[in-house]
Amino acid sequence: MTSTNWAGNLSYSASDLLEPGSVDELREMVAATPRIRALGSRHSFNRIADTTAVQVSTAGIPLDIEIDETDRTVTVGSGATYGEFARQLDRAGWALHNLASLPHISVAGAIAPGTHGSGDRNGCLSTEVAAIEMVTADGGILTLRRGDPDFDGAVVSLGTLGIVARVTLDIEPTFEVQQDVVENLSWHALTSNLDAIAASAYSVSAFTHWGDDGATQVWLKRRSDGPPPTGDFFGASPAELQRHPLPGVPAGNTTTQLGVPGPWWDRLPHFKLGFTPSNGEELQSEYLVPRRHGVEAIEAVRALAPLIRPHLFVSELRTIAADNLWLSPSYGEDCLGIHFTWKLHVPEVEALLPVIDHALSRFSARPHWGKVFDTDPARIGELYPRLVEFRELADRLDPGGKFRNGFVDRWVFGA
Ligand SMILES: Cc1cc2nc3c(=O)[nH]c(=O)nc-3n(C[C@H](O)[C@H](O)[C@H](O)COP(=O)(O)OP(=O)(O)OC[C@H]3O[C@@H](n4cnc5c(N)ncnc54)[C@H](O)[C@@H]3O)c2cc1C
């Protein structure tokens, strides 16, 4: 069996891909398979979802959307993409608190590594998980709810504790968002006002190419029920046309800008739900840096601009609120995410990663688990104070290591 991830930068090594059509079928398959690894919508850029054994996708498990208006939750099949149920949720009068830049990723695949959007008060997408229903190594079902002792260790699991079958997410009354883009924010304005800029809208993304022109675009997503925009934006100018983060690329696939209000699911991502890119031709890396080091970290990356720019499409700066999920890159710290969308220059990017990692290591930067990175595995324990407890949880729930793969053996178990 040969299949690749979305970006096409790697072929999975799995011997087979199982596609159960129900939770019961998933349980039988897990019980009967000695080593198995969950595969989501294949949007990760590294081998986090790979295995030399068997992969299993939960995309065929029916969505069976259940909205609980009293508890303010929605429960869905774990293989659902956000795009598949967001409209239905909205029609019923409800919303999720945030989304990633692309709505085409699966819920289980997003929560397993701590995928995030942006916003000072918005935790990563894993923080909206209220419960998970997971198939364990013996084919049993384990349901963990927020507040249960193992819950904070089990949500950001990197796919290592079991195969998540259904997920319950917090919801809130639906809301509209209006998106505006401002252009040409100078480095001086950005670094002198980082906190004010990050707090200026519900979700803020600053795009840069690390050139002298600073942040070429800042995308401001404001809730219509939130505070109105202020006048001048630190010397940046409002865009007069719809924009794509990359200069010269047509903006038809980007979510509506120019302040036109629309539903949360059609404004919080950067790219439209109706646009389904089947593959990528790009690589991505991201480092989550504690907010208190944000400006210094930006300056450290700027110093590497001559090395970075030849291989970069664009970088994005976002903020993520702290959480309590043990392996979440935003565990215990409000963070600034410094993201890189690279050209598919694989050897050059691989050579650059240790340089960027070294430059950001003094700020305790945690790499995004689903993107390319080259952090020394020995440092993961320093970056994640609950790592030992996570290993104990994994040993307890999966003593035979049925769900482990080379990625977690290296980065999580230090094997
Ligand atoms: C164009 C693009 C834009 C992106 N934008 C963002 C962004 O805005 N913010 C951000 O943080 N990331 C972003 N990413 C990264 C991406 O969201 C993450 O890598 C995410 O994990 C991908 O989810 P997936 O469904 O494709 O999972 P996969 O990549 O297939 O798997 C990821 C992990 O989830 C586990 N998993 C999947 N299903 C299950 C299950 N049922 N049970 C247990 N574990 C499971 C896998 O084992 C693996 O460990 C982007 C990626 C792309 C390609």
The ligand as a Gaussian input file, in Angstrom:
#p B3LYP/6-31G(d) Opt

LIG

0 1
 C       -2.776000      23.592000       4.654000
 C       -2.583000      23.279000       6.107000
 C       -2.959000      24.215000       7.038000
 C       -2.758000      23.956000       8.403000
 N       -3.143000      24.904000       9.291000
 C       -2.914000      24.694000      10.612000
 C       -3.306000      25.659000      11.570000
 O       -3.913000      26.672000      11.250000
 N       -3.008000      25.417000      12.874000
 C       -2.351000      24.296000      13.267000
 O       -2.091000      24.151000      14.477000
 N       -2.020000      23.323000      12.390000
 C       -2.283000      23.511000      11.073000
 N       -1.941000      22.542000      10.179000
 C       -1.399000      21.281000      10.673000
 C       -2.534000      20.269000      10.875000
 O       -3.688000      20.876000      11.300000
 C       -2.183000      19.232000      11.912000
 O       -1.025000      18.583000      11.539000
 C       -3.314000      18.207000      12.156000
 O       -2.830000      17.248000      13.031000
 C       -3.774000      17.522000      10.888000
 O       -4.900000      16.722000      11.187000
 P       -5.219000      15.424000      10.314000
 O       -6.639000      15.086000      10.494000
 O       -4.737000      15.596000       8.940000
 O       -4.356000      14.325000      11.089000
 P       -3.118000      13.428000      10.607000
 O       -2.062000      14.318000      10.118000
 O       -3.571000      12.359000       9.712000
 O       -2.707000      12.807000      12.035000
 C       -2.237000      13.650000      13.064000
 C       -2.204000      12.892000      14.395000
 O       -3.541000      12.608000      14.815000
 C       -3.631000      11.231000      15.175000
 N       -5.002000      10.783000      14.917000
 C       -5.739000      10.940000      13.810000
 N       -6.946000      10.364000      13.959000
 C       -6.966000       9.833000      15.205000
 C       -7.904000       9.064000      15.935000
 N       -9.111000       8.738000      15.440000
 N       -7.580000       8.636000      17.171000
 C       -6.372000       8.944000      17.721000
 N       -5.440000       9.670000      17.068000
 C       -5.733000      10.100000      15.823000
 C       -2.607000      10.549000      14.275000
 O       -2.240000       9.276000      14.788000
 C       -1.472000      11.547000      14.352000
 O       -0.771000      11.346000      15.549000
 C       -2.163000      22.739000       8.814000
 C       -1.821000      21.768000       7.864000
 C       -2.037000      22.038000       6.521000
 C       -1.675000      21.003000       5.514000

